[in-house]
Amino acid sequence: MFDNKGNNNVVDHNGGAGLLVAASAEGSGAYGNVLRGNTASGDASAGVTIESRAPVDDANGNLVEGNVLSNDATHGGAGGTPGAVVGPPESANLDQTAAVQVLAALAPLTGTVVSGNKISNVFYGVWISALASATRATGNTISVRLGGKGVFSEPAPYSGYWMAAADGGA
């Protein structure tokens, strides 16, 4: 899937992502796509998900622009209870709601642009995995829930440090 236009759609209350651009099999591609002027609300996964899962996938250079995204990634927990707000799928390592999810599981994802979107009623406006850190998220109007973050970039693995407490705890 490449160079496609997903424009002016309404994707509300889907059992998965509102709009999904995914390269999920080794060597597959989902690049150069444009998602513009869409509305997504109440979807089980993020309103827009850009996803690469295998080492030689190509999910680069996608544009997410001018969309209205609200109250997404509300999938049910055990048993898939509709409307339960417990966050996006476990694959994203998230535990909160998100409007846009850019996930690269095994290889860097580059050139994705998230711009000019109206995002509301989520914990993370734009959630970016460590291997997708080259994603540009600018010019969005984002209103997040208490304690949330407009744009969150997952830290690279092993990029932190341990602190030892006097009692031997870490």
Secondary structure as GFF3:
##gff-version 3
##sequence-region A 1 170
A	DSSP	beta_strand	5	7	.	.	.	ID=ss1
A	DSSP	beta_strand	10	12	.	.	.	ID=ss2
A	DSSP	beta_strand	19	23	.	.	.	ID=ss3
A	DSSP	beta_strand	34	36	.	.	.	ID=ss4
A	DSSP	beta_strand	39	41	.	.	.	ID=ss5
A	DSSP	beta_strand	48	52	.	.	.	ID=ss6
A	DSSP	beta_strand	63	65	.	.	.	ID=ss7
A	DSSP	beta_strand	68	70	.	.	.	ID=ss8
A	DSSP	three_ten_helix	90	92	.	.	.	ID=ss9
A	DSSP	beta_strand	98	104	.	.	.	ID=ss10
A	DSSP	beta_strand	113	115	.	.	.	ID=ss11
A	DSSP	beta_strand	118	128	.	.	.	ID=ss12
A	DSSP	three_ten_helix	130	132	.	.	.	ID=ss13
A	DSSP	beta_strand	136	138	.	.	.	ID=ss14
A	DSSP	beta_strand	141	153	.	.	.	ID=ss15
###
